[in-house]
Amino acid sequence: MAQTRRGDGQTALVTGASAGIGVDLAECFASDGYNVILVARTESALRDVADRLAKTFAITATPIAADLGAIGGGQRLADEITKRGLSVDVVVNNAGYGMAGAFNGSDAAEQLGMIDLNDRALVELTHVYWPAMMANGRGGVLNVASTAAFQPGPLMAIYYASKAFVLSFSEALWEEARGTGVKVSCLCPGPTVSKFRERAGTGKTRLSKAGTPMPTMIVARMGYDAWQANQRVAVTGFRNRFTASLVPFLPRRVLLRIVRNLQSPI
Ligand SMILES: NC(=O)c1ccc[n+]([C@@H]2O[C@H](COP(=O)([O-])OP(=O)(O)OC[C@H]3O[C@@H](n4cnc5c(N)ncnc54)[C@H](OP(=O)(O)O)[C@@H]3O)[C@@H](O)[C@H]2O)c1
């Protein structure tokens, strides 16, 4: 008789699953038997990931191309999922992007787009699936924030603020779900090897030269394990955890200077 796996019969919706951390988060769920719904804008890449995961782990993997940055994109995706007769037990809100540079002179659409994707779509999807999770007392939400969530980020202000929102929202939901069986975790990666840096334009900052980025699978595995353990917050790597733990003890002005310095081009 085939062995049962932790995720058998359940489905995880993973956003940003065409590249980077999202691909490996989807793999973590698939390897434990969860069916996966994979979402991003690039359909061909999603299809490749879906084919690989379905074959390797004998699960159902459904790619759905969608722009979650578009207003109402989360609800449209949920409608499409319903139309296909699929259900969602776990929401993995991973899709996101950053944009480096001073707020002065920045492109308004790019700045507001970060809020739309990193925060608005994340809330929208969580809001759709949360009531059933709470009613059934199972499943949950894994949100991907960043170590940027722990302090303001001069020269990358909106990205840092958008991730502070994700951390705050996730921790509040964790408390609201306490004792229900619904699990909530906020994964806070530090620099990780992915296309993120390319899009964010952070490749030439002091911060980018300050350490070695972590591989995506190590980051994803930490997030997955944290979610399974209902760990409220997971910061990847000792160095990132240590730095984040110092933040509350630093005078705010000093902290702001340090972050500005790290976000400055070399
Ligand atoms: N890499 C890092 O250093 C780092 C550090 C801390 C936190 N994070 C966070 O980790 C998460 C994943 O980032 P990553 O490093 O894996 O970056 P990535 O390689 O750039 O992947 C981003 C994913 O999001 C998808 N995406 C982007 N815009 C989208 C949209 N409008 N609608 C739907 N999907 C969209 C991308 O696919 P398409 O382009 O095909 O849509 C891709 O699958 C993000 O939330 C990021 O803020 C990353």
The ligand as a MOL file (V3000), in Angstrom:
LIG
                    3D

  0  0  0     0  0            999 V3000
M  V30 BEGIN CTAB
M  V30 COUNTS 48 52 0 0 0
M  V30 BEGIN ATOM
M  V30 1 N 15.7220 37.4600 -3.4750 0
M  V30 2 C 15.8860 38.1590 -2.3660 0
M  V30 3 O 17.0000 38.6060 -2.0550 0
M  V30 4 C 14.7110 38.3550 -1.4270 0
M  V30 5 C 14.9780 38.7670 -0.1240 0
M  V30 6 C 13.9190 38.9780 0.7380 0
M  V30 7 C 12.6210 38.7500 0.3270 0
M  V30 8 N 12.3830 38.3530 -0.9470 0 CHG=1
M  V30 9 C 10.9790 38.1550 -1.3480 0
M  V30 10 O 10.8240 36.8580 -1.8320 0
M  V30 11 C 9.7190 36.8140 -2.7320 0
M  V30 12 C 10.1270 36.0500 -3.9850 0
M  V30 13 O 11.1590 36.7740 -4.6240 0
M  V30 14 P 12.3280 36.0730 -5.4520 0
M  V30 15 O 13.6070 36.4450 -4.8150 0
M  V30 16 O 12.0330 34.6550 -5.6880 0 CHG=-1
M  V30 17 O 12.2140 36.9530 -6.7920 0
M  V30 18 P 12.0310 36.5460 -8.3270 0
M  V30 19 O 13.0210 35.5160 -8.7150 0
M  V30 20 O 12.0310 37.8670 -9.0330 0
M  V30 21 O 10.5790 35.9000 -8.3840 0
M  V30 22 C 9.4220 36.6740 -8.2410 0
M  V30 23 C 8.2180 35.8480 -8.6130 0
M  V30 24 O 7.0480 36.6780 -8.5260 0
M  V30 25 C 6.3570 36.6550 -9.7740 0
M  V30 26 N 5.7020 37.9270 -10.0340 0
M  V30 27 C 6.2780 39.1390 -10.1740 0
M  V30 28 N 5.3700 40.0690 -10.4610 0
M  V30 29 C 4.1600 39.4160 -10.5090 0
M  V30 30 C 2.8340 39.8320 -10.7870 0
M  V30 31 N 2.5460 41.1070 -11.0670 0
M  V30 32 N 1.8490 38.9120 -10.7460 0
M  V30 33 C 2.1210 37.6140 -10.4760 0
M  V30 34 N 3.3670 37.1660 -10.2100 0
M  V30 35 C 4.3690 38.0630 -10.2300 0
M  V30 36 C 7.4590 36.3720 -10.7960 0
M  V30 37 O 6.9440 35.7700 -11.9860 0
M  V30 38 P 6.5600 36.5530 -13.3100 0
M  V30 39 O 7.6320 37.5610 -13.5750 0
M  V30 40 O 6.4980 35.4380 -14.3100 0
M  V30 41 O 5.2320 37.1560 -13.0410 0
M  V30 42 C 8.2780 35.3400 -10.0370 0
M  V30 43 O 7.6780 34.0820 -10.1360 0
M  V30 44 C 9.3110 38.2710 -2.9850 0
M  V30 45 O 8.1630 38.5790 -2.2340 0
M  V30 46 C 10.5120 39.0650 -2.4800 0
M  V30 47 O 10.1540 40.3380 -2.0320 0
M  V30 48 C 13.3920 38.1410 -1.8370 0
M  V30 END ATOM
M  V30 BEGIN BOND
M  V30 1 1 1 2
M  V30 2 2 2 3
M  V30 3 1 2 4
M  V30 4 1 4 5
M  V30 5 2 4 48
M  V30 6 2 5 6
M  V30 7 1 6 7
M  V30 8 2 7 8
M  V30 9 1 8 9
M  V30 10 1 8 48
M  V30 11 1 9 10
M  V30 12 1 9 46
M  V30 13 1 10 11
M  V30 14 1 11 12
M  V30 15 1 11 44
M  V30 16 1 12 13
M  V30 17 1 13 14
M  V30 18 2 14 15
M  V30 19 1 14 16
M  V30 20 1 14 17
M  V30 21 1 17 18
M  V30 22 2 18 19
M  V30 23 1 18 20
M  V30 24 1 18 21
M  V30 25 1 21 22
M  V30 26 1 22 23
M  V30 27 1 23 24
M  V30 28 1 23 42
M  V30 29 1 24 25
M  V30 30 1 25 26
M  V30 31 1 25 36
M  V30 32 1 26 27
M  V30 33 1 26 35
M  V30 34 2 27 28
M  V30 35 1 28 29
M  V30 36 1 29 30
M  V30 37 2 29 35
M  V30 38 1 30 31
M  V30 39 2 30 32
M  V30 40 1 32 33
M  V30 41 2 33 34
M  V30 42 1 34 35
M  V30 43 1 36 37
M  V30 44 1 36 42
M  V30 45 1 37 38
M  V30 46 2 38 39
M  V30 47 1 38 40
M  V30 48 1 38 41
M  V30 49 1 42 43
M  V30 50 1 44 45
M  V30 51 1 44 46
M  V30 52 1 46 47
M  V30 END BOND
M  V30 END CTAB
M  END
